[in-house]
Amino acid sequence: MTENIVTVREARAHLADHIDRAEQGTPTVITRNGSPVAAVVPISDFEALEEAADVMLAREAEAVLAEGGPTVTMAELLADLFAEHGEDAA
């Protein structure tokens, strides 16, 4: 699988072409000032990445529980998430 590397400007100008390439299995890496910042990838690759991340997080959670690590309630988790979100906005 060969990937394309394009600038943000190029990606904007030819977005449909990069989407077509992704549908055919070829990702496009988008750069800004020479650094990779985003990618247009086939949806199957994106879904596989999300699934792998879910599996990894579940395994980490199982390991913490097996070691007797701390747990939190859903209410505590949501409160922390909203608190962090509020700090980011400030």
Backbone atoms as SQL, in Angstrom:
CREATE TABLE atoms (id INTEGER PRIMARY KEY, chain TEXT, resi INTEGER, resn TEXT, atom TEXT, x REAL, y REAL, z REAL);
INSERT INTO atoms VALUES
  (1, 'A', 1, 'MET', 'N', 0.858, -1.181, 0.000),
  (2, 'A', 1, 'MET', 'CA', 0.000, 0.000, 0.000),
  (3, 'A', 1, 'MET', 'C', 0.897, 1.235, 0.000),
  (4, 'A', 2, 'THR', 'N', 0.819, 2.019, -1.031),
  (5, 'A', 2, 'THR', 'CA', 1.584, 3.249, -1.148),
  (6, 'A', 2, 'THR', 'C', 0.706, 4.406, -0.704),
  (7, 'A', 3, 'GLU', 'N', 1.295, 5.291, 0.087),
  (8, 'A', 3, 'GLU', 'CA', 0.516, 6.442, 0.541),
  (9, 'A', 3, 'GLU', 'C', 0.920, 7.694, -0.218),
  (10, 'A', 4, 'ASN', 'N', 0.000, 8.617, -0.309),
  (11, 'A', 4, 'ASN', 'CA', 0.268, 9.925, -0.892),
  (12, 'A', 4, 'ASN', 'C', 0.567, 10.879, 0.250),
  (13, 'A', 5, 'ILE', 'N', 1.438, 11.828, 0.015),
  (14, 'A', 5, 'ILE', 'CA', 1.717, 12.868, 0.994),
  (15, 'A', 5, 'ILE', 'C', 1.488, 14.200, 0.293),
  (16, 'A', 6, 'VAL', 'N', 0.560, 14.995, 0.867),
  (17, 'A', 6, 'VAL', 'CA', 0.201, 16.269, 0.254),
  (18, 'A', 6, 'VAL', 'C', 0.107, 17.349, 1.315),
  (19, 'A', 7, 'THR', 'N', 0.181, 18.582, 0.883),
  (20, 'A', 7, 'THR', 'CA', 0.003, 19.714, 1.788),
  (21, 'A', 7, 'THR', 'C', -1.485, 19.945, 2.036),
  (22, 'A', 8, 'VAL', 'N', -1.796, 20.728, 3.047),
  (23, 'A', 8, 'VAL', 'CA', -3.185, 21.083, 3.328),
  (24, 'A', 8, 'VAL', 'C', -3.811, 21.731, 2.099),
  (25, 'A', 9, 'ARG', 'N', -3.074, 22.608, 1.462),
  (26, 'A', 9, 'ARG', 'CA', -3.581, 23.299, 0.272),
  (27, 'A', 9, 'ARG', 'C', -3.951, 22.303, -0.819),
  (28, 'A', 10, 'GLU', 'N', -3.056, 21.352, -1.078),
  (29, 'A', 10, 'GLU', 'CA', -3.321, 20.319, -2.090),
  (30, 'A', 10, 'GLU', 'C', -4.526, 19.469, -1.691),
  (31, 'A', 11, 'ALA', 'N', -4.612, 19.112, -0.422),
  (32, 'A', 11, 'ALA', 'CA', -5.731, 18.293, 0.054),
  (33, 'A', 11, 'ALA', 'C', -7.060, 19.016, -0.154),
  (34, 'A', 12, 'ARG', 'N', -7.074, 20.302, 0.154),
  (35, 'A', 12, 'ARG', 'CA', -8.302, 21.093, -0.056),
  (36, 'A', 12, 'ARG', 'C', -8.684, 21.142, -1.532),
  (37, 'A', 13, 'ALA', 'N', -7.694, 21.365, -2.361),
  (38, 'A', 13, 'ALA', 'CA', -7.950, 21.537, -3.791),
  (39, 'A', 13, 'ALA', 'C', -8.425, 20.243, -4.458),
  (40, 'A', 14, 'HIS', 'N', -8.030, 19.093, -3.906),
  (41, 'A', 14, 'HIS', 'CA', -8.334, 17.814, -4.548),
  (42, 'A', 14, 'HIS', 'C', -8.907, 16.800, -3.564),
  (43, 'A', 15, 'LEU', 'N', -9.730, 17.275, -2.630),
  (44, 'A', 15, 'LEU', 'CA', -10.267, 16.393, -1.597),
  (45, 'A', 15, 'LEU', 'C', -10.977, 15.184, -2.186),
  (46, 'A', 16, 'ALA', 'N', -11.797, 15.384, -3.195),
  (47, 'A', 16, 'ALA', 'CA', -12.534, 14.266, -3.794),
  (48, 'A', 16, 'ALA', 'C', -11.573, 13.197, -4.326),
  (49, 'A', 17, 'ASP', 'N', -10.456, 13.612, -4.907),
  (50, 'A', 17, 'ASP', 'CA', -9.464, 12.650, -5.412),
  (51, 'A', 17, 'ASP', 'C', -8.870, 11.832, -4.270),
  (52, 'A', 18, 'HIS', 'N', -8.588, 12.487, -3.152),
  (53, 'A', 18, 'HIS', 'CA', -7.995, 11.778, -2.013),
  (54, 'A', 18, 'HIS', 'C', -9.001, 10.834, -1.371),
  (55, 'A', 19, 'ILE', 'N', -10.266, 11.222, -1.379),
  (56, 'A', 19, 'ILE', 'CA', -11.326, 10.334, -0.882),
  (57, 'A', 19, 'ILE', 'C', -11.454, 9.123, -1.808),
  (58, 'A', 20, 'ASP', 'N', -11.394, 9.348, -3.101),
  (59, 'A', 20, 'ASP', 'CA', -11.454, 8.232, -4.056),
  (60, 'A', 20, 'ASP', 'C', -10.292, 7.270, -3.818),
  (61, 'A', 21, 'ARG', 'N', -9.097, 7.806, -3.596),
  (62, 'A', 21, 'ARG', 'CA', -7.933, 6.949, -3.332),
  (63, 'A', 21, 'ARG', 'C', -8.136, 6.144, -2.049),
  (64, 'A', 22, 'ALA', 'N', -8.688, 6.797, -1.023),
  (65, 'A', 22, 'ALA', 'CA', -8.944, 6.090, 0.233),
  (66, 'A', 22, 'ALA', 'C', -9.929, 4.949, 0.002),
  (67, 'A', 23, 'GLU', 'N', -10.957, 5.193, -0.778),
  (68, 'A', 23, 'GLU', 'CA', -11.928, 4.131, -1.089),
  (69, 'A', 23, 'GLU', 'C', -11.257, 2.947, -1.778),
  (70, 'A', 24, 'GLN', 'N', -10.194, 3.229, -2.535),
  (71, 'A', 24, 'GLN', 'CA', -9.468, 2.176, -3.247),
  (72, 'A', 24, 'GLN', 'C', -8.363, 1.571, -2.393),
  (73, 'A', 25, 'GLY', 'N', -8.212, 2.055, -1.140),
  (74, 'A', 25, 'GLY', 'CA', -7.245, 1.465, -0.221),
  (75, 'A', 25, 'GLY', 'C', -5.953, 2.229, -0.031),
  (76, 'A', 26, 'THR', 'N', -5.835, 3.403, -0.624),
  (77, 'A', 26, 'THR', 'CA', -4.601, 4.181, -0.523),
  (78, 'A', 26, 'THR', 'C', -4.796, 5.395, 0.372),
  (79, 'A', 27, 'PRO', 'N', -4.093, 5.435, 1.509),
  (80, 'A', 27, 'PRO', 'CA', -4.223, 6.602, 2.390),
  (81, 'A', 27, 'PRO', 'C', -3.474, 7.818, 1.849),
  (82, 'A', 28, 'THR', 'N', -3.897, 8.981, 2.293),
  (83, 'A', 28, 'THR', 'CA', -3.221, 10.231, 1.978),
  (84, 'A', 28, 'THR', 'C', -2.858, 10.909, 3.293),
  (85, 'A', 29, 'VAL', 'N', -1.585, 11.208, 3.464),
  (86, 'A', 29, 'VAL', 'CA', -1.117, 11.943, 4.633),
  (87, 'A', 29, 'VAL', 'C', -1.089, 13.414, 4.273),
  (88, 'A', 30, 'ILE', 'N', -1.639, 14.229, 5.162),
  (89, 'A', 30, 'ILE', 'CA', -1.712, 15.672, 4.921),
  (90, 'A', 30, 'ILE', 'C', -0.707, 16.364, 5.840),
  (91, 'A', 31, 'THR', 'N', 0.109, 17.244, 5.252),
  (92, 'A', 31, 'THR', 'CA', 1.135, 17.942, 6.020),
  (93, 'A', 31, 'THR', 'C', 0.836, 19.421, 6.119),
  (94, 'A', 32, 'ARG', 'N', 1.336, 20.010, 7.196),
  (95, 'A', 32, 'ARG', 'CA', 1.295, 21.472, 7.368),
  (96, 'A', 32, 'ARG', 'C', 2.710, 21.872, 7.775),
  (97, 'A', 33, 'ASN', 'N', 3.286, 22.786, 7.024),
  (98, 'A', 33, 'ASN', 'CA', 4.657, 23.231, 7.272),
  (99, 'A', 33, 'ASN', 'C', 5.619, 22.056, 7.337),
  (100, 'A', 34, 'GLY', 'N', 5.374, 21.052, 6.479),
  (101, 'A', 34, 'GLY', 'CA', 6.270, 19.912, 6.369),
  (102, 'A', 34, 'GLY', 'C', 6.051, 18.806, 7.389),
  (103, 'A', 35, 'SER', 'N', 5.133, 18.991, 8.339),
  (104, 'A', 35, 'SER', 'CA', 4.875, 17.978, 9.363),
  (105, 'A', 35, 'SER', 'C', 3.523, 17.311, 9.134),
  (106, 'A', 36, 'PRO', 'N', 3.450, 15.982, 9.234),
  (107, 'A', 36, 'PRO', 'CA', 2.173, 15.297, 9.087),
  (108, 'A', 36, 'PRO', 'C', 1.204, 15.726, 10.187),
  (109, 'A', 37, 'VAL', 'N', -0.040, 16.056, 9.804),
  (110, 'A', 37, 'VAL', 'CA', -1.039, 16.510, 10.779),
  (111, 'A', 37, 'VAL', 'C', -2.349, 15.737, 10.696),
  (112, 'A', 38, 'ALA', 'N', -2.604, 15.053, 9.581),
  (113, 'A', 38, 'ALA', 'CA', -3.863, 14.335, 9.409),
  (114, 'A', 38, 'ALA', 'C', -3.695, 13.306, 8.303),
  (115, 'A', 39, 'ALA', 'N', -4.738, 12.467, 8.172),
  (116, 'A', 39, 'ALA', 'CA', -4.719, 11.477, 7.098),
  (117, 'A', 39, 'ALA', 'C', -6.138, 11.191, 6.639),
  (118, 'A', 40, 'VAL', 'N', -6.265, 10.934, 5.352),
  (119, 'A', 40, 'VAL', 'CA', -7.517, 10.433, 4.784),
  (120, 'A', 40, 'VAL', 'C', -7.239, 8.958, 4.521),
  (121, 'A', 41, 'VAL', 'N', -7.949, 8.103, 5.252),
  (122, 'A', 41, 'VAL', 'CA', -7.685, 6.663, 5.181),
  (123, 'A', 41, 'VAL', 'C', -8.944, 5.898, 4.821),
  (124, 'A', 42, 'PRO', 'N', -8.779, 4.686, 4.314),
  (125, 'A', 42, 'PRO', 'CA', -9.963, 3.862, 4.068),
  (126, 'A', 42, 'PRO', 'C', -10.728, 3.656, 5.378),
  (127, 'A', 43, 'ILE', 'N', -12.049, 3.652, 5.311),
  (128, 'A', 43, 'ILE', 'CA', -12.863, 3.526, 6.511),
  (129, 'A', 43, 'ILE', 'C', -12.562, 2.216, 7.223),
  (130, 'A', 44, 'SER', 'N', -12.228, 1.171, 6.492),
  (131, 'A', 44, 'SER', 'CA', -11.902, -0.111, 7.132),
  (132, 'A', 44, 'SER', 'C', -10.656, 0.021, 8.005),
  (133, 'A', 45, 'ASP', 'N', -9.678, 0.808, 7.575),
  (134, 'A', 45, 'ASP', 'CA', -8.481, 1.046, 8.384),
  (135, 'A', 45, 'ASP', 'C', -8.831, 1.820, 9.648),
  (136, 'A', 46, 'PHE', 'N', -9.669, 2.839, 9.497),
  (137, 'A', 46, 'PHE', 'CA', -10.095, 3.640, 10.638),
  (138, 'A', 46, 'PHE', 'C', -10.854, 2.784, 11.649),
  (139, 'A', 47, 'GLU', 'N', -11.785, 1.962, 11.164),
  (140, 'A', 47, 'GLU', 'CA', -12.560, 1.103, 12.053),
  (141, 'A', 47, 'GLU', 'C', -11.664, 0.087, 12.757),
  (142, 'A', 48, 'ALA', 'N', -10.674, -0.461, 12.050),
  (143, 'A', 48, 'ALA', 'CA', -9.738, -1.411, 12.660),
  (144, 'A', 48, 'ALA', 'C', -8.923, -0.723, 13.747),
  (145, 'A', 49, 'LEU', 'N', -8.517, 0.504, 13.509),
  (146, 'A', 49, 'LEU', 'CA', -7.761, 1.254, 14.505),
  (147, 'A', 49, 'LEU', 'C', -8.607, 1.498, 15.752),
  (148, 'A', 50, 'GLU', 'N', -9.863, 1.901, 15.556),
  (149, 'A', 50, 'GLU', 'CA', -10.753, 2.112, 16.696),
  (150, 'A', 50, 'GLU', 'C', -10.965, 0.825, 17.482),
  (151, 'A', 51, 'GLU', 'N', -11.163, -0.283, 16.781),
  (152, 'A', 51, 'GLU', 'CA', -11.368, -1.567, 17.454),
  (153, 'A', 51, 'GLU', 'C', -10.124, -1.974, 18.233),
  (154, 'A', 52, 'ALA', 'N', -8.955, -1.790, 17.643),
  (155, 'A', 52, 'ALA', 'CA', -7.710, -2.130, 18.328),
  (156, 'A', 52, 'ALA', 'C', -7.526, -1.271, 19.580),
  (157, 'A', 53, 'ALA', 'N', -7.874, 0.001, 19.489),
  (158, 'A', 53, 'ALA', 'CA', -7.768, 0.886, 20.659),
  (159, 'A', 53, 'ALA', 'C', -8.725, 0.437, 21.751),
  (160, 'A', 54, 'ASP', 'N', -9.940, 0.039, 21.387),
  (161, 'A', 54, 'ASP', 'CA', -10.906, -0.453, 22.366),
  (162, 'A', 54, 'ASP', 'C', -10.387, -1.707, 23.065),
  (163, 'A', 55, 'VAL', 'N', -9.821, -2.631, 22.302),
  (164, 'A', 55, 'VAL', 'CA', -9.279, -3.868, 22.872),
  (165, 'A', 55, 'VAL', 'C', -8.133, -3.544, 23.820),
  (166, 'A', 56, 'MET', 'N', -7.242, -2.649, 23.410),
  (167, 'A', 56, 'MET', 'CA', -6.107, -2.275, 24.252),
  (168, 'A', 56, 'MET', 'C', -6.582, -1.651, 25.566),
  (169, 'A', 57, 'LEU', 'N', -7.544, -0.744, 25.490),
  (170, 'A', 57, 'LEU', 'CA', -8.056, -0.107, 26.703),
  (171, 'A', 57, 'LEU', 'C', -8.741, -1.113, 27.612),
  (172, 'A', 58, 'ALA', 'N', -9.481, -2.055, 27.037),
  (173, 'A', 58, 'ALA', 'CA', -10.141, -3.088, 27.844),
  (174, 'A', 58, 'ALA', 'C', -9.111, -3.957, 28.547),
  (175, 'A', 59, 'ARG', 'N', -8.038, -4.308, 27.855),
  (176, 'A', 59, 'ARG', 'CA', -6.983, -5.121, 28.472),
  (177, 'A', 59, 'ARG', 'C', -6.296, -4.364, 29.603),
  (178, 'A', 60, 'GLU', 'N', -6.051, -3.078, 29.386),
  (179, 'A', 60, 'GLU', 'CA', -5.444, -2.267, 30.447),
  (180, 'A', 60, 'GLU', 'C', -6.357, -2.185, 31.666),
  (181, 'A', 61, 'ALA', 'N', -7.649, -2.014, 31.429),
  (182, 'A', 61, 'ALA', 'CA', -8.609, -1.949, 32.533),
  (183, 'A', 61, 'ALA', 'C', -8.654, -3.276, 33.279),
  (184, 'A', 62, 'GLU', 'N', -8.649, -4.383, 32.558),
  (185, 'A', 62, 'GLU', 'CA', -8.651, -5.698, 33.194),
  (186, 'A', 62, 'GLU', 'C', -7.399, -5.899, 34.037),
  (187, 'A', 63, 'ALA', 'N', -6.256, -5.425, 33.550),
  (188, 'A', 63, 'ALA', 'CA', -5.009, -5.560, 34.300),
  (189, 'A', 63, 'ALA', 'C', -5.056, -4.747, 35.585),
  (190, 'A', 64, 'VAL', 'N', -5.601, -3.531, 35.523),
  (191, 'A', 64, 'VAL', 'CA', -5.716, -2.690, 36.717),
  (192, 'A', 64, 'VAL', 'C', -6.620, -3.362, 37.737),
  (193, 'A', 65, 'LEU', 'N', -7.745, -3.898, 37.276),
  (194, 'A', 65, 'LEU', 'CA', -8.668, -4.581, 38.189),
  (195, 'A', 65, 'LEU', 'C', -8.027, -5.826, 38.790),
  (196, 'A', 66, 'ALA', 'N', -7.283, -6.584, 37.998),
  (197, 'A', 66, 'ALA', 'CA', -6.631, -7.799, 38.482),
  (198, 'A', 66, 'ALA', 'C', -5.595, -7.480, 39.554),
  (199, 'A', 67, 'GLU', 'N', -4.990, -6.312, 39.468),
  (200, 'A', 67, 'GLU', 'CA', -3.977, -5.901, 40.448),
  (201, 'A', 67, 'GLU', 'C', -4.613, -5.202, 41.637),
  (202, 'A', 68, 'GLY', 'N', -5.944, -5.141, 41.666),
  (203, 'A', 68, 'GLY', 'CA', -6.621, -4.471, 42.780),
  (204, 'A', 68, 'GLY', 'C', -6.544, -2.961, 42.687),
  (205, 'A', 69, 'GLY', 'N', -6.405, -2.467, 41.475),
  (206, 'A', 69, 'GLY', 'CA', -6.275, -1.025, 41.275),
  (207, 'A', 69, 'GLY', 'C', -7.571, -0.295, 41.565),
  (208, 'A', 70, 'PRO', 'N', -7.519, 1.030, 41.545),
  (209, 'A', 70, 'PRO', 'CA', -8.695, 1.836, 41.882),
  (210, 'A', 70, 'PRO', 'C', -9.783, 1.745, 40.812),
  (211, 'A', 71, 'THR', 'N', -11.012, 1.909, 41.250),
  (212, 'A', 71, 'THR', 'CA', -12.140, 1.987, 40.335),
  (213, 'A', 71, 'THR', 'C', -12.901, 3.273, 40.620),
  (214, 'A', 72, 'VAL', 'N', -13.691, 3.719, 39.652),
  (215, 'A', 72, 'VAL', 'CA', -14.510, 4.915, 39.826),
  (216, 'A', 72, 'VAL', 'C', -15.910, 4.613, 39.327),
  (217, 'A', 73, 'THR', 'N', -16.866, 5.350, 39.848),
  (218, 'A', 73, 'THR', 'CA', -18.236, 5.207, 39.368),
  (219, 'A', 73, 'THR', 'C', -18.391, 5.993, 38.075),
  (220, 'A', 74, 'MET', 'N', -19.449, 5.727, 37.354),
  (221, 'A', 74, 'MET', 'CA', -19.727, 6.471, 36.126),
  (222, 'A', 74, 'MET', 'C', -19.908, 7.954, 36.447),
  (223, 'A', 75, 'ALA', 'N', -20.560, 8.254, 37.568),
  (224, 'A', 75, 'ALA', 'CA', -20.767, 9.653, 37.961),
  (225, 'A', 75, 'ALA', 'C', -19.427, 10.360, 38.180),
  (226, 'A', 76, 'GLU', 'N', -18.483, 9.663, 38.828),
  (227, 'A', 76, 'GLU', 'CA', -17.158, 10.262, 39.047),
  (228, 'A', 76, 'GLU', 'C', -16.426, 10.479, 37.725),
  (229, 'A', 77, 'LEU', 'N', -16.534, 9.505, 36.843),
  (230, 'A', 77, 'LEU', 'CA', -15.892, 9.622, 35.536),
  (231, 'A', 77, 'LEU', 'C', -16.444, 10.809, 34.752),
  (232, 'A', 78, 'LEU', 'N', -17.768, 10.925, 34.721),
  (233, 'A', 78, 'LEU', 'CA', -18.384, 12.038, 33.994),
  (234, 'A', 78, 'LEU', 'C', -18.025, 13.380, 34.613),
  (235, 'A', 79, 'ALA', 'N', -17.996, 13.440, 35.944),
  (236, 'A', 79, 'ALA', 'CA', -17.627, 14.687, 36.611),
  (237, 'A', 79, 'ALA', 'C', -16.205, 15.087, 36.239),
  (238, 'A', 80, 'ASP', 'N', -15.286, 14.128, 36.219),
  (239, 'A', 80, 'ASP', 'CA', -13.901, 14.420, 35.833),
  (240, 'A', 80, 'ASP', 'C', -13.813, 14.882, 34.381),
  (241, 'A', 81, 'LEU', 'N', -14.553, 14.212, 33.501),
  (242, 'A', 81, 'LEU', 'CA', -14.524, 14.589, 32.087),
  (243, 'A', 81, 'LEU', 'C', -15.027, 16.010, 31.876),
  (244, 'A', 82, 'PHE', 'N', -16.142, 16.348, 32.546),
  (245, 'A', 82, 'PHE', 'CA', -16.686, 17.699, 32.397),
  (246, 'A', 82, 'PHE', 'C', -15.759, 18.732, 33.023),
  (247, 'A', 83, 'ALA', 'N', -15.098, 18.382, 34.121),
  (248, 'A', 83, 'ALA', 'CA', -14.159, 19.309, 34.756),
  (249, 'A', 83, 'ALA', 'C', -12.976, 19.580, 33.817),
  (250, 'A', 84, 'GLU', 'N', -12.451, 18.513, 33.192),
  (251, 'A', 84, 'GLU', 'CA', -11.337, 18.674, 32.259),
  (252, 'A', 84, 'GLU', 'C', -11.758, 19.512, 31.061),
  (253, 'A', 85, 'HIS', 'N', -12.963, 19.273, 30.558),
  (254, 'A', 85, 'HIS', 'CA', -13.459, 20.023, 29.401),
  (255, 'A', 85, 'HIS', 'C', -13.557, 21.502, 29.742),
  (256, 'A', 86, 'GLY', 'N', -14.031, 21.815, 30.933),
  (257, 'A', 86, 'GLY', 'CA', -14.148, 23.210, 31.374),
  (258, 'A', 86, 'GLY', 'C', -12.799, 23.890, 31.490),
  (259, 'A', 87, 'GLU', 'N', -11.779, 23.137, 31.942),
  (260, 'A', 87, 'GLU', 'CA', -10.425, 23.691, 32.046),
  (261, 'A', 87, 'GLU', 'C', -9.838, 23.974, 30.686),
  (262, 'A', 88, 'ASP', 'N', -10.116, 23.089, 29.703),
  (263, 'A', 88, 'ASP', 'CA', -9.610, 23.297, 28.361),
  (264, 'A', 88, 'ASP', 'C', -10.195, 24.547, 27.722),
  (265, 'A', 89, 'ALA', 'N', -11.440, 24.856, 28.032),
  (266, 'A', 89, 'ALA', 'CA', -12.103, 26.016, 27.440),
  (267, 'A', 89, 'ALA', 'C', -11.616, 27.325, 28.038),
  (268, 'A', 90, 'ALA', 'N', -11.068, 27.264, 29.237),
  (269, 'A', 90, 'ALA', 'CA', -10.636, 28.481, 29.936),
  (270, 'A', 90, 'ALA', 'C', -9.371, 29.062, 29.361);
